[in-house]
Amino acid sequence: MAVFDEGQLMDISSPAIGADGSIYLGVETGAADTDNNYVYAMNPDGTLKWRYVVEGGRTIRSSPAIGSDGTIYIGQRLGLLYNAVFLALNPDGTLKWFFPD
């Protein structure tokens, strides 16, 4: 199974590598005003570990950073007004917190 659709226009962040070798990417696909933006976690062998859907038209604006506890942090932009938002995900791909909430 392919992680990404072939022929789809994408902006992909630089990867971040976790202590366990997991690879984390921010990916924008399609129009910026859709929910086609994701944070991907991939296993070291290239298989998909999980995918977090970035909702509400937020676009990925940074590469992920990984905290010492495994938390994945990524900066985003909300809509066309350049309102900065910040997302923290648990290592299992669930939302830890969102700022501003």
TIRO-2110 file (N, C-alpha, C; in Angstrom, 1 decimal):
// TIRO-2110
0.8, -1.2, 0.0, N, 1, A
0.0, 0.0, 0.0, CA, 1, A
0.9, 1.2, 0.0, C, 1, A
0.6, 2.2, -0.9, N, 2, A
1.4, 3.4, -1.0, CA, 2, A
1.0, 4.3, 0.1, C, 2, A
1.9, 5.0, 0.7, N, 3, A
1.6, 6.0, 1.8, CA, 3, A
1.1, 7.3, 1.1, C, 3, A
1.6, 7.7, 0.0, N, 4, A
1.1, 8.9, -0.7, CA, 4, A
0.5, 8.5, -2.1, C, 4, A
-0.5, 9.2, -2.5, N, 5, A
-1.1, 9.0, -3.8, CA, 5, A
-0.2, 9.4, -4.9, C, 5, A
0.0, 8.6, -5.9, N, 6, A
0.9, 9.0, -7.0, CA, 6, A
0.2, 10.1, -7.9, C, 6, A
1.0, 11.0, -8.3, N, 7, A
0.5, 12.1, -9.2, CA, 7, A
-0.2, 13.2, -8.4, C, 7, A
-0.2, 13.2, -7.1, N, 8, A
-0.9, 14.2, -6.3, CA, 8, A
0.1, 15.3, -6.0, C, 8, A
-0.3, 16.6, -6.2, N, 9, A
0.6, 17.7, -5.8, CA, 9, A
0.7, 17.8, -4.3, C, 9, A
1.9, 17.8, -3.8, N, 10, A
2.2, 17.8, -2.3, CA, 10, A
3.3, 18.7, -2.0, C, 10, A
3.2, 19.4, -0.8, N, 11, A
4.3, 20.1, -0.2, CA, 11, A
4.7, 19.2, 1.0, C, 11, A
5.9, 18.8, 1.1, N, 12, A
6.3, 17.9, 2.2, CA, 12, A
7.4, 18.6, 3.0, C, 12, A
7.3, 18.6, 4.3, N, 13, A
8.3, 19.2, 5.2, CA, 13, A
9.5, 18.3, 5.2, C, 13, A
10.6, 18.9, 5.8, N, 14, A
11.7, 18.1, 6.1, CA, 14, A
11.3, 17.1, 7.1, C, 14, A
11.9, 15.9, 7.1, N, 15, A
11.5, 14.9, 8.1, CA, 15, A
12.2, 15.1, 9.5, C, 15, A
11.6, 14.6, 10.5, N, 16, A
12.2, 14.5, 11.8, CA, 16, A
12.2, 13.0, 12.2, C, 16, A
13.3, 12.6, 12.8, N, 17, A
13.5, 11.2, 13.2, CA, 17, A
13.4, 11.0, 14.7, C, 17, A
12.5, 10.1, 15.1, N, 18, A
12.3, 9.9, 16.5, CA, 18, A
13.4, 8.9, 17.1, C, 18, A
13.5, 8.8, 18.4, N, 19, A
14.5, 8.0, 19.0, CA, 19, A
14.3, 6.5, 18.6, C, 19, A
13.1, 6.1, 18.3, N, 20, A
12.9, 4.7, 17.8, CA, 20, A
13.0, 4.5, 16.3, C, 20, A
13.5, 5.6, 15.6, N, 21, A
13.6, 5.5, 14.2, CA, 21, A
12.4, 5.9, 13.4, C, 21, A
11.3, 6.2, 14.0, N, 22, A
10.1, 6.7, 13.3, CA, 22, A
10.4, 8.0, 12.6, C, 22, A
9.8, 8.1, 11.4, N, 23, A
10.0, 9.3, 10.6, CA, 23, A
8.7, 10.1, 10.6, C, 23, A
8.8, 11.4, 10.9, N, 24, A
7.6, 12.3, 10.9, CA, 24, A
7.7, 13.3, 9.9, C, 24, A
6.6, 13.6, 9.2, N, 25, A
6.5, 14.5, 8.1, CA, 25, A
5.2, 15.3, 8.2, C, 25, A
5.3, 16.6, 7.8, N, 26, A
4.1, 17.4, 7.6, CA, 26, A
3.8, 17.4, 6.1, C, 26, A
2.6, 17.2, 5.7, N, 27, A
2.3, 17.1, 4.3, CA, 27, A
1.0, 17.9, 4.0, C, 27, A
1.2, 18.8, 3.0, N, 28, A
0.0, 19.5, 2.4, CA, 28, A
-0.3, 19.0, 1.1, C, 28, A
-1.6, 18.7, 0.8, N, 29, A
-2.0, 18.2, -0.5, CA, 29, A
-3.2, 19.0, -0.9, C, 29, A
-3.3, 19.2, -2.2, N, 30, A
-4.5, 19.9, -2.7, CA, 30, A
-4.5, 21.4, -2.3, C, 30, A
-5.7, 21.9, -2.2, N, 31, A
-5.9, 23.4, -1.9, CA, 31, A
-5.8, 23.6, -0.4, C, 31, A
-5.2, 24.8, -0.1, N, 32, A
-4.9, 25.1, 1.3, CA, 32, A
-6.2, 25.3, 2.1, C, 32, A
-7.4, 25.5, 1.5, N, 33, A
-8.6, 25.7, 2.3, CA, 33, A
-9.4, 24.4, 2.5, C, 33, A
-8.8, 23.3, 2.2, N, 34, A
-9.4, 22.0, 2.4, CA, 34, A
-8.8, 21.3, 3.6, C, 34, A
-9.3, 20.2, 4.0, N, 35, A
-8.7, 19.4, 5.1, CA, 35, A
-7.7, 18.4, 4.6, C, 35, A
-7.0, 18.7, 3.5, N, 36, A
-6.1, 17.7, 2.9, CA, 36, A
-4.7, 18.0, 3.4, C, 36, A
-4.5, 18.2, 4.7, N, 37, A
-3.2, 18.4, 5.3, CA, 37, A
-3.0, 17.4, 6.4, C, 37, A
-1.8, 16.9, 6.6, N, 38, A
-1.6, 15.7, 7.5, CA, 38, A
-0.3, 15.8, 8.1, C, 38, A
-0.2, 15.1, 9.3, N, 39, A
1.1, 14.8, 9.9, CA, 39, A
1.2, 13.3, 9.7, C, 39, A
2.3, 12.8, 9.1, N, 40, A
2.5, 11.4, 8.9, CA, 40, A
3.6, 10.9, 9.8, C, 40, A
3.4, 9.6, 10.3, N, 41, A
4.5, 8.9, 11.0, CA, 41, A
4.7, 7.6, 10.2, C, 41, A
5.9, 7.4, 9.9, N, 42, A
6.3, 6.2, 9.2, CA, 42, A
7.3, 5.4, 10.0, C, 42, A
7.2, 4.1, 9.9, N, 43, A
8.2, 3.2, 10.5, CA, 43, A
9.5, 3.3, 9.7, C, 43, A
10.6, 2.9, 10.3, N, 44, A
11.9, 2.9, 9.6, CA, 44, A
11.9, 2.2, 8.3, C, 44, A
11.1, 1.2, 8.1, N, 45, A
11.0, 0.4, 6.9, CA, 45, A
10.2, 1.1, 5.8, C, 45, A
9.6, 2.3, 6.1, N, 46, A
8.8, 3.0, 5.1, CA, 46, A
7.3, 2.7, 5.2, C, 46, A
6.9, 1.9, 6.0, N, 47, A
5.4, 1.6, 6.1, CA, 47, A
4.8, 2.7, 7.0, C, 47, A
3.5, 2.9, 6.8, N, 48, A
2.7, 3.9, 7.5, CA, 48, A
2.5, 3.4, 8.9, C, 48, A
2.8, 4.3, 9.9, N, 49, A
2.6, 4.0, 11.3, CA, 49, A
1.2, 4.6, 11.7, C, 49, A
1.0, 5.9, 11.4, N, 50, A
-0.2, 6.6, 11.6, CA, 50, A
-0.3, 7.9, 10.8, C, 50, A
-1.5, 8.5, 10.6, N, 51, A
-1.7, 9.7, 9.9, CA, 51, A
-2.6, 10.5, 10.7, C, 51, A
-2.3, 11.8, 11.0, N, 52, A
-3.1, 12.7, 11.7, CA, 52, A
-3.7, 13.7, 10.7, C, 52, A
-5.0, 13.9, 10.7, N, 53, A
-5.6, 14.8, 9.8, CA, 53, A
-5.6, 16.2, 10.4, C, 53, A
-5.1, 17.2, 9.7, N, 54, A
-5.1, 18.6, 10.2, CA, 54, A
-6.3, 19.2, 9.7, C, 54, A
-7.3, 19.5, 10.6, N, 55, A
-8.6, 20.0, 10.2, CA, 55, A
-8.7, 21.5, 10.2, C, 55, A
-9.8, 22.0, 9.6, N, 56, A
-10.1, 23.4, 9.7, CA, 56, A
-9.3, 24.3, 8.7, C, 56, A
-8.8, 23.8, 7.7, N, 57, A
-8.1, 24.6, 6.7, CA, 57, A
-6.7, 25.1, 7.2, C, 57, A
-6.2, 24.4, 8.3, N, 58, A
-4.8, 24.8, 8.7, CA, 58, A
-3.8, 24.2, 7.8, C, 58, A
-2.8, 24.9, 7.5, N, 59, A
-1.7, 24.4, 6.7, CA, 59, A
-0.4, 24.2, 7.5, C, 59, A
0.3, 23.2, 7.1, N, 60, A
1.6, 22.9, 7.8, CA, 60, A
2.6, 24.0, 7.4, C, 60, A
3.3, 24.6, 8.4, N, 61, A
4.2, 25.7, 8.1, CA, 61, A
5.6, 25.4, 8.7, C, 61, A
5.8, 24.2, 9.2, N, 62, A
7.2, 23.9, 9.7, CA, 62, A
7.4, 22.4, 9.6, C, 62, A
8.6, 22.0, 9.8, N, 63, A
9.0, 20.6, 9.9, CA, 63, A
8.7, 20.2, 11.4, C, 63, A
8.3, 19.0, 11.6, N, 64, A
8.1, 18.5, 13.0, CA, 64, A
9.3, 18.6, 13.8, C, 64, A
9.1, 18.8, 15.1, N, 65, A
10.2, 18.7, 16.1, CA, 65, A
9.7, 17.7, 17.1, C, 65, A
10.7, 17.0, 17.7, N, 66, A
10.3, 15.9, 18.6, CA, 66, A
10.9, 16.2, 20.0, C, 66, A
10.1, 16.2, 21.0, N, 67, A
10.5, 16.4, 22.4, CA, 67, A
11.1, 15.2, 23.0, C, 67, A
11.8, 15.3, 24.1, N, 68, A
12.5, 14.2, 24.8, CA, 68, A
11.5, 13.1, 25.2, C, 68, A
10.2, 13.5, 25.4, N, 69, A
9.2, 12.5, 25.8, CA, 69, A
8.5, 11.9, 24.6, C, 69, A
9.0, 12.2, 23.4, N, 70, A
8.4, 11.7, 22.1, CA, 70, A
7.3, 12.5, 21.6, C, 70, A
6.9, 13.6, 22.2, N, 71, A
5.8, 14.5, 21.7, CA, 71, A
6.3, 15.1, 20.4, C, 71, A
5.4, 15.1, 19.4, N, 72, A
5.7, 15.7, 18.1, CA, 72, A
5.0, 17.1, 18.0, C, 72, A
5.9, 18.1, 17.7, N, 73, A
5.4, 19.5, 17.7, CA, 73, A
5.5, 20.0, 16.2, C, 73, A
4.4, 20.7, 15.8, N, 74, A
4.5, 21.3, 14.4, CA, 74, A
3.7, 22.6, 14.4, C, 74, A
4.3, 23.6, 13.7, N, 75, A
3.6, 24.9, 13.5, CA, 75, A
2.7, 24.8, 12.3, C, 75, A
1.6, 25.6, 12.4, N, 76, A
0.7, 25.7, 11.3, CA, 76, A
0.2, 27.1, 11.1, C, 76, A
-0.5, 27.3, 10.0, N, 77, A
-1.2, 28.6, 9.7, CA, 77, A
-2.6, 28.3, 9.5, C, 77, A
-3.5, 29.2, 10.0, N, 78, A
-4.9, 29.1, 9.9, CA, 78, A
-5.4, 30.0, 8.8, C, 78, A
-5.9, 29.4, 7.7, N, 79, A
-6.5, 30.2, 6.6, CA, 79, A
-5.5, 31.1, 6.0, C, 79, A
-6.0, 32.2, 5.4, N, 80, A
-5.1, 33.1, 4.6, CA, 80, A
-4.7, 34.3, 5.4, C, 80, A
-5.1, 34.4, 6.7, N, 81, A
-4.7, 35.5, 7.5, CA, 81, A
-3.4, 35.4, 8.3, C, 81, A
-2.7, 34.3, 8.1, N, 82, A
-1.4, 34.0, 8.7, CA, 82, A
-1.5, 34.0, 10.2, C, 82, A
-2.6, 33.5, 10.7, N, 83, A
-2.7, 33.3, 12.2, CA, 83, A
-1.9, 32.0, 12.5, C, 83, A
-1.0, 32.2, 13.4, N, 84, A
-0.1, 31.0, 13.7, CA, 84, A
-0.8, 30.2, 14.8, C, 84, A
-0.7, 28.9, 14.6, N, 85, A
-1.2, 27.9, 15.5, CA, 85, A
-0.1, 26.9, 15.8, C, 85, A
-0.2, 26.1, 16.9, N, 86, A
0.8, 25.2, 17.2, CA, 86, A
0.1, 23.9, 17.7, C, 86, A
0.6, 22.8, 17.2, N, 87, A
0.0, 21.5, 17.5, CA, 87, A
1.0, 20.6, 18.2, C, 87, A
0.5, 19.8, 19.2, N, 88, A
1.4, 18.8, 19.8, CA, 88, A
0.7, 17.5, 19.7, C, 88, A
1.3, 16.4, 19.2, N, 89, A
0.8, 15.1, 19.1, CA, 89, A
1.5, 14.1, 20.0, C, 89, A
0.8, 13.2, 20.5, N, 90, A
1.4, 12.1, 21.3, CA, 90, A
2.1, 11.2, 20.3, C, 90, A
3.1, 10.4, 20.8, N, 91, A
3.8, 9.4, 19.9, CA, 91, A
2.9, 8.4, 19.1, C, 91, A
1.6, 8.2, 19.7, N, 92, A
0.7, 7.3, 19.0, CA, 92, A
-0.2, 8.0, 18.0, C, 92, A
0.0, 9.3, 17.8, N, 93, A
-0.7, 10.1, 16.7, CA, 93, A
-2.0, 10.7, 17.2, C, 93, A
-2.2, 10.7, 18.5, N, 94, A
-3.4, 11.4, 19.1, CA, 94, A
-3.0, 12.8, 19.5, C, 94, A
-4.0, 13.7, 19.5, N, 95, A
-3.8, 15.1, 19.8, CA, 95, A
-3.4, 15.2, 21.3, C, 95, A
-2.3, 15.9, 21.6, N, 96, A
-1.9, 16.1, 23.0, CA, 96, A
-2.5, 17.5, 23.4, C, 96, A
-2.2, 18.5, 22.6, N, 97, A
-2.8, 19.9, 22.8, CA, 97, A
-2.6, 20.7, 21.6, C, 97, A
-3.4, 21.8, 21.6, N, 98, A
-3.4, 22.7, 20.4, CA, 98, A
-3.4, 24.1, 21.0, C, 98, A
-2.6, 25.0, 20.4, N, 99, A
-2.5, 26.4, 20.8, CA, 99, A
-2.7, 27.3, 19.6, C, 99, A
-3.5, 28.3, 19.7, N, 100, A
-4.5, 28.6, 20.8, CA, 100, A
-5.6, 27.6, 20.7, C, 100, A
-6.2, 27.2, 21.8, N, 101, A
-7.3, 26.3, 21.8, CA, 101, A
-8.7, 27.0, 21.7, C, 101, A
END
